[in-house]
Amino acid sequence: MSGKKICVVGPSKKFLSGISYYTIRLSNALAAKYGVAVVCFRNLLPKFLFPGHKHVGQDLSDLNFGHDVAVFDGMDWNNPLTWYWAYKFLLREKPDTIILQWWTSSAAHMHMIICLINLRLRAKIILEFHEVVDPFEESILPIRLYSRVMGRLLIRRANGFVTHSDSDKNLLAEKYRMSAERILVIPHGLYDQYKAVDRAEARKSIGIGQEQVIMSFGLIRPYKGIPNLIRAFGELPADVATKSRLLLVGEIWEDRESVVRAIEECPYKDRIVLLDRYVSDDEVAKYFSAADIVVLPYLRASQSGVAHIAMTFGKPIIVSKVGGLQESLADYAGTYFIEPGNISAIKDAILKVLDDKPGPFEPPKRGWEEIVEKYAKLIE
């Protein structure tokens, strides 16, 4: 084991998200080679402003940090006392490298506080981008300006940069006018913590029989194109649709009206199941085990944790050619690429998969051990 100490900074499980899972998996993987500490951002913003406020603070994940990982949980967006505790924690841990997870500018001031603490520590800072451009933040002028200013300030303080795809690497270089050679691409690791269960039992537990199950999974937001999937399902031949079930699993965060209207207008609305809530870890396996197809009709995306779950279950994945998804799924044999926003393409891909009945597929070789070796290039 290397004598170096790493500190990973990311969101806690209180505001549970894909970045929370990523922070835990990366930290645990790094702990096999380095000493690892973690600073968790606990309260990220006023709870009532968070679209998923109903599940804030609930224990929805079975995934935890390893016993050999020192964790400070947590640092709050509005509590200077917790910033002082984070300062004391970092002084005690004395990391050689700090890895900051960037996904939203709402946490940027906490990143800057870590950078100010580092004036005393003098650790190397690596800035890892999960989302280079957030469309919601870009659509509101004050937030857009704040995001860009804070992004530039953080970049000046960082020694290394990570994205999960070449498309994000190029976008980052363009947005902040920096050399692309300074940015290392490290693929997103597979979320293989979920184990498949018996297909028949999984279907029985969610009230589905022998139908062909077409599933969308994950938070429902406008950029994910779920109304297009519903419309594509409505264009299926009657003999196919009546033997199928469209399963929409995920909490609606924004634009509920578009989703509900698309369902109401669908000629096969009685074949659609909408589970409008956040799904806990102990339920994930049954939905993926029950599904025949996973559809990700995104209008734009950098990465998708859902895709990295679906690959571990060997499912056929219909996915839009957008952003980093085109790269992260290119080496998965079960990928069916479609043009974003093309309803006919979604329909045709569904019909092809249902007709061919392919799979199960082998997931790509993208273990967390390989990711640690790539990170070592920056750490060492």
C-alpha positions as CSV (number, residue, x, y, z in Angstrom):
1,M,0.0,0.0,0.0
2,S,1.2,3.5,-0.8
3,G,2.0,5.8,2.0
4,K,0.0,8.6,0.5
5,K,-3.2,9.9,2.0
6,I,-6.2,10.8,-0.1
7,C,-9.3,12.9,0.9
8,V,-12.4,12.5,-1.3
9,V,-15.0,15.4,-1.0
10,G,-18.5,14.7,-2.1
11,P,-22.2,14.7,-1.0
12,S,-23.4,12.6,1.9
13,K,-26.3,10.1,1.8
14,K,-28.6,12.6,3.4
15,F,-29.1,14.3,0.0
16,L,-28.8,10.9,-1.7
17,S,-27.9,11.0,-5.4
18,G,-25.7,9.1,-7.9
19,I,-22.8,11.3,-6.8
20,S,-23.3,10.0,-3.3
21,Y,-22.9,6.5,-4.5
22,Y,-19.9,7.4,-6.6
23,T,-18.2,9.1,-3.7
24,I,-18.6,5.9,-1.6
25,R,-17.4,3.5,-4.4
26,L,-14.4,5.6,-5.3
27,S,-13.4,6.1,-1.7
28,N,-13.6,2.4,-0.9
29,A,-11.7,1.5,-4.0
30,L,-8.9,4.0,-3.3
31,A,-8.6,2.6,0.3
32,A,-7.1,-0.6,-1.2
33,K,-4.0,1.4,-2.3
34,Y,-4.0,4.5,-0.1
35,G,-5.0,5.8,3.2
36,V,-8.4,7.5,2.6
37,A,-10.5,10.1,4.4
38,V,-13.8,11.6,3.2
39,V,-15.4,15.0,3.8
40,C,-19.2,14.7,3.2
41,F,-21.4,17.7,2.3
42,R,-24.4,17.0,4.5
43,N,-26.9,19.8,4.1
44,L,-26.5,21.1,0.5
45,L,-29.3,23.7,0.4
46,P,-32.6,24.6,2.2
47,K,-34.5,21.3,2.1
48,F,-37.7,22.9,0.7
49,L,-35.7,24.0,-2.4
50,F,-34.7,20.4,-3.2
51,P,-37.1,18.7,-5.6
52,G,-36.6,15.4,-3.8
53,H,-37.2,16.9,-0.4
54,K,-39.5,14.0,0.6
55,H,-36.6,11.5,0.9
56,V,-34.0,13.8,2.3
57,G,-32.4,12.2,5.3
58,Q,-34.0,8.8,4.8
59,D,-31.9,5.6,4.9
60,L,-32.4,4.5,1.3
61,S,-29.0,3.1,0.6
62,D,-27.2,-0.1,1.8
63,L,-23.9,1.1,0.5
64,N,-21.5,2.4,3.1
65,F,-17.9,3.5,3.5
66,G,-15.4,0.8,4.5
67,H,-14.2,0.5,8.0
68,D,-10.7,1.7,6.9
69,V,-12.1,5.0,5.6
70,A,-12.1,8.0,8.0
71,V,-15.3,9.9,7.4
72,F,-16.4,13.4,8.5
73,D,-20.2,13.6,7.9
74,G,-20.7,16.4,7.5
75,M,-20.2,19.9,6.3
76,D,-23.3,22.1,5.9
77,W,-23.8,24.8,3.3
78,N,-24.9,27.4,5.9
79,N,-23.1,26.4,9.2
80,P,-19.7,27.9,9.7
81,L,-19.2,25.7,12.8
82,T,-19.2,22.6,10.5
83,W,-16.7,24.3,8.3
84,Y,-14.4,24.6,11.3
85,W,-14.9,20.9,12.2
86,A,-14.0,20.0,8.6
87,Y,-10.9,22.2,9.0
88,K,-9.9,20.3,12.2
89,F,-10.6,16.9,10.5
90,L,-8.4,17.8,7.5
91,L,-5.6,19.0,9.8
92,R,-5.7,15.7,11.6
93,E,-5.9,13.5,8.5
94,K,-3.2,15.5,6.6
95,P,-4.1,14.4,3.0
96,D,-1.5,14.6,0.2
97,T,-4.3,14.8,-2.4
98,I,-7.8,16.1,-2.2
99,I,-10.4,15.0,-4.8
100,L,-13.3,17.4,-5.2
101,Q,-16.5,16.1,-6.8
102,W,-18.1,18.8,-8.9
103,W,-21.7,18.3,-10.1
104,T,-23.5,21.5,-9.2
105,S,-22.5,25.1,-8.4
106,S,-24.8,25.1,-5.3
107,A,-21.9,23.4,-3.4
108,A,-19.2,25.6,-5.0
109,H,-18.7,27.8,-1.9
110,M,-18.0,24.7,0.2
111,H,-15.4,23.6,-2.4
112,M,-13.8,27.0,-2.0
113,I,-13.7,26.6,1.8
114,I,-11.9,23.3,1.3
115,C,-9.4,25.1,-1.0
116,L,-8.9,27.8,1.6
117,I,-8.2,25.2,4.3
118,N,-5.7,23.7,1.8
119,L,-3.6,26.9,1.9
120,R,-2.3,25.4,5.2
121,L,-2.3,21.7,4.1
122,R,-0.7,22.3,0.6
123,A,-2.2,19.1,-0.7
124,K,-2.6,18.5,-4.4
125,I,-6.2,19.2,-5.5
126,I,-8.0,17.2,-8.2
127,L,-11.3,18.5,-9.6
128,E,-13.5,15.8,-10.9
129,F,-16.4,16.9,-13.1
130,H,-19.6,14.8,-13.3
131,E,-21.5,17.6,-15.0
132,V,-19.6,20.4,-16.8
133,V,-22.8,22.3,-17.8
134,D,-26.1,22.0,-15.9
135,P,-28.9,23.1,-18.2
136,F,-31.0,24.2,-15.3
137,E,-28.2,26.4,-13.9
138,E,-27.4,27.7,-17.4
139,S,-31.0,28.8,-17.9
140,I,-31.0,31.3,-15.0
141,L,-28.7,34.2,-15.5
142,P,-27.6,34.9,-11.9
143,I,-26.9,31.2,-11.3
144,R,-25.1,30.8,-14.7
145,L,-22.8,33.7,-13.8
146,Y,-22.1,32.4,-10.3
147,S,-21.4,28.9,-11.7
148,R,-18.9,30.2,-14.2
149,V,-17.1,32.5,-11.7
150,M,-16.8,29.8,-9.0
151,G,-15.8,27.3,-11.7
152,R,-12.9,29.5,-12.8
153,L,-11.8,30.2,-9.2
154,L,-11.7,26.5,-8.4
155,I,-9.9,25.7,-11.6
156,R,-7.1,28.1,-10.6
157,R,-6.7,26.3,-7.3
158,A,-6.6,22.8,-8.8
159,N,-3.6,20.8,-9.9
160,G,-5.5,18.1,-11.9
161,F,-8.8,17.6,-13.7
162,V,-10.9,14.5,-14.4
163,T,-13.9,13.9,-16.6
164,H,-15.7,10.6,-17.5
165,S,-15.6,11.1,-21.3
166,D,-13.8,12.8,-24.1
167,S,-16.9,14.8,-24.9
168,D,-16.9,16.3,-21.4
169,K,-13.1,16.8,-21.6
170,N,-13.5,18.9,-24.7
171,L,-16.5,20.7,-23.2
172,L,-14.6,21.6,-20.1
173,A,-11.6,22.8,-22.0
174,E,-13.8,25.0,-24.2
175,K,-15.9,26.4,-21.4
176,Y,-13.0,27.4,-19.2
177,R,-10.5,28.0,-22.0
178,M,-7.9,25.6,-20.7
179,S,-5.7,23.1,-22.4
180,A,-7.3,19.7,-22.9
181,E,-4.0,18.1,-22.1
182,R,-4.5,19.0,-18.5
183,I,-7.6,16.9,-18.2
184,L,-7.5,13.1,-17.6
185,V,-10.5,11.0,-18.8
186,I,-11.3,8.2,-16.3
187,P,-14.4,6.1,-17.2
188,H,-17.3,5.9,-14.8
189,G,-17.2,2.6,-12.8
190,L,-20.0,0.1,-12.9
191,Y,-22.5,0.1,-10.1
192,D,-22.2,-3.7,-9.5
193,Q,-23.3,-3.7,-5.9
194,Y,-26.8,-5.0,-6.8
195,K,-27.3,-8.7,-7.3
196,A,-29.8,-10.2,-9.7
197,V,-32.8,-12.0,-8.2
198,D,-35.1,-14.6,-9.8
199,R,-36.9,-13.1,-12.7
200,A,-40.3,-14.7,-12.0
201,E,-40.2,-13.7,-8.3
202,A,-39.2,-10.2,-9.2
203,R,-42.1,-9.8,-11.6
204,K,-44.5,-11.3,-9.1
205,S,-43.4,-8.9,-6.4
206,I,-44.3,-5.9,-8.6
207,G,-47.5,-7.4,-10.0
208,I,-46.3,-8.2,-13.5
209,G,-46.9,-11.5,-15.2
210,Q,-45.6,-12.7,-18.6
211,E,-45.7,-9.3,-20.3
212,Q,-42.6,-7.9,-22.0
213,V,-41.3,-5.2,-19.7
214,I,-39.9,-2.0,-21.1
215,M,-38.4,0.0,-18.3
216,S,-37.2,3.5,-17.7
217,F,-35.4,3.9,-14.3
218,G,-34.2,6.9,-12.4
219,L,-35.3,10.5,-11.5
220,I,-37.7,11.9,-14.1
221,R,-36.5,15.2,-15.3
222,P,-37.2,17.1,-18.6
223,Y,-33.8,16.3,-20.1
224,K,-34.4,12.6,-19.8
225,G,-37.1,12.6,-22.5
226,I,-39.6,10.4,-20.7
227,P,-42.6,11.9,-22.6
228,N,-41.0,10.8,-25.9
229,L,-40.7,7.2,-24.6
230,I,-44.4,7.2,-23.6
231,R,-45.3,8.5,-27.1
232,A,-43.1,5.8,-28.7
233,F,-44.9,3.2,-26.6
234,G,-48.2,4.6,-27.9
235,E,-47.0,4.0,-31.5
236,L,-46.3,0.3,-31.0
237,P,-48.5,-2.1,-32.9
238,A,-51.5,-3.1,-30.8
239,D,-50.5,-6.8,-30.7
240,V,-47.1,-5.8,-29.3
241,A,-48.3,-3.1,-26.8
242,T,-51.1,-5.3,-25.3
243,K,-48.5,-7.9,-24.5
244,S,-46.1,-5.4,-23.0
245,R,-45.8,-3.2,-20.0
246,L,-44.1,0.2,-19.8
247,L,-42.6,0.6,-16.4
248,L,-41.6,4.2,-15.4
249,V,-39.7,3.9,-12.1
250,G,-38.5,7.1,-10.6
251,E,-39.5,10.2,-8.7
252,I,-40.7,13.1,-10.9
253,W,-38.7,16.2,-10.1
254,E,-39.8,18.7,-12.7
255,D,-42.5,19.2,-15.3
256,R,-44.9,16.6,-13.9
257,E,-47.6,17.9,-16.3
258,S,-45.8,16.7,-19.4
259,V,-45.4,13.2,-18.1
260,V,-48.9,12.9,-16.9
261,R,-50.3,14.4,-20.1
262,A,-48.3,12.0,-22.2
263,I,-49.6,9.0,-20.3
264,E,-53.2,10.2,-20.5
265,E,-52.9,10.7,-24.3
266,C,-51.3,7.3,-24.8
267,P,-53.7,4.7,-26.4
268,Y,-52.2,2.0,-24.2
269,K,-52.2,4.0,-20.9
270,D,-53.6,1.0,-19.1
271,R,-50.3,-0.8,-19.9
272,I,-48.2,2.0,-18.3
273,V,-47.1,1.8,-14.6
274,L,-45.7,5.0,-13.1
275,L,-43.9,4.6,-9.8
276,D,-43.4,8.2,-8.8
277,R,-41.0,7.8,-5.8
278,Y,-37.4,7.4,-5.0
279,V,-36.5,3.6,-5.0
280,S,-34.4,2.4,-2.2
281,D,-31.4,0.1,-2.7
282,D,-33.2,-3.1,-1.6
283,E,-35.7,-2.6,-4.4
284,V,-33.3,-1.9,-7.3
285,A,-32.4,-5.5,-8.1
286,K,-36.1,-6.6,-8.5
287,Y,-36.9,-3.9,-11.1
288,F,-33.8,-4.6,-13.2
289,S,-34.3,-8.4,-12.9
290,A,-37.9,-8.0,-14.0
291,A,-37.1,-5.8,-17.1
292,D,-36.6,-7.0,-20.6
293,I,-35.3,-3.7,-21.9
294,V,-34.0,-0.5,-20.3
295,V,-34.7,2.7,-22.2
296,L,-32.7,5.9,-21.7
297,P,-34.2,8.4,-24.2
298,Y,-32.1,11.3,-22.9
299,L,-32.1,14.6,-24.7
300,R,-28.7,15.4,-23.2
301,A,-26.4,13.8,-20.6
302,S,-22.9,13.5,-19.4
303,Q,-23.2,10.1,-17.8
304,S,-25.9,7.8,-16.4
305,G,-25.7,5.8,-13.2
306,V,-28.7,3.9,-14.5
307,A,-26.8,2.7,-17.5
308,H,-24.0,1.5,-15.3
309,I,-26.5,-0.6,-13.3
310,A,-28.3,-1.9,-16.4
311,M,-24.9,-3.2,-17.8
312,T,-24.2,-5.2,-14.7
313,F,-27.6,-6.9,-15.2
314,G,-26.8,-7.7,-18.8
315,K,-29.9,-5.9,-20.1
316,P,-30.4,-4.5,-23.6
317,I,-30.1,-0.7,-23.4
318,I,-31.8,1.7,-25.8
319,V,-30.0,5.0,-25.3
320,S,-29.7,8.3,-27.1
321,K,-26.4,9.3,-28.8
322,V,-25.7,12.2,-26.4
323,G,-22.6,13.4,-24.5
324,G,-20.6,10.9,-22.6
325,L,-23.2,8.2,-22.9
326,Q,-22.1,7.5,-26.5
327,E,-18.6,6.7,-25.2
328,S,-19.5,4.9,-22.0
329,L,-21.8,2.5,-23.7
330,A,-19.8,2.0,-26.9
331,D,-18.1,-1.1,-25.7
332,Y,-21.3,-2.8,-24.4
333,A,-22.7,-5.3,-26.8
334,G,-26.2,-4.7,-25.6
335,T,-26.4,-1.1,-26.6
336,Y,-28.9,0.2,-29.2
337,F,-28.2,3.8,-30.0
338,I,-30.9,6.2,-31.2
339,E,-31.0,9.8,-32.2
340,P,-32.1,12.0,-29.3
341,G,-35.7,13.2,-29.4
342,N,-36.6,10.7,-32.2
343,I,-39.9,9.0,-31.2
344,S,-39.9,6.7,-34.3
345,A,-36.4,5.6,-33.5
346,I,-37.3,4.7,-29.9
347,K,-40.3,2.7,-31.2
348,D,-38.2,0.9,-33.9
349,A,-35.5,0.0,-31.4
350,I,-38.0,-1.4,-28.9
351,L,-39.6,-3.5,-31.7
352,K,-36.2,-4.8,-32.7
353,V,-35.2,-5.8,-29.2
354,L,-38.5,-7.5,-28.5
355,D,-38.3,-9.4,-31.8
356,D,-34.6,-10.4,-31.4
357,K,-34.8,-11.1,-27.6
358,P,-31.0,-10.7,-27.3
359,G,-28.8,-11.1,-24.2
360,P,-28.0,-11.4,-21.4
361,F,-24.8,-9.5,-22.2
362,E,-21.4,-9.4,-20.5
363,P,-20.7,-6.0,-18.8
364,P,-17.6,-4.2,-20.0
365,K,-14.4,-4.5,-18.0
366,R,-14.7,-1.4,-16.0
367,G,-13.9,-2.3,-12.4
368,W,-13.0,0.2,-9.7
369,E,-9.5,-1.3,-9.4
370,E,-8.8,-0.1,-12.9
371,I,-10.2,3.3,-12.1
372,V,-7.8,3.5,-9.1
373,E,-4.8,2.7,-11.3
374,K,-5.9,5.5,-13.7
375,Y,-6.2,7.9,-10.7
376,A,-2.7,6.9,-9.6
377,K,-1.3,8.8,-12.6
378,L,-2.6,12.0,-11.0
379,I,-2.0,11.1,-7.3
380,E,1.5,9.8,-7.7
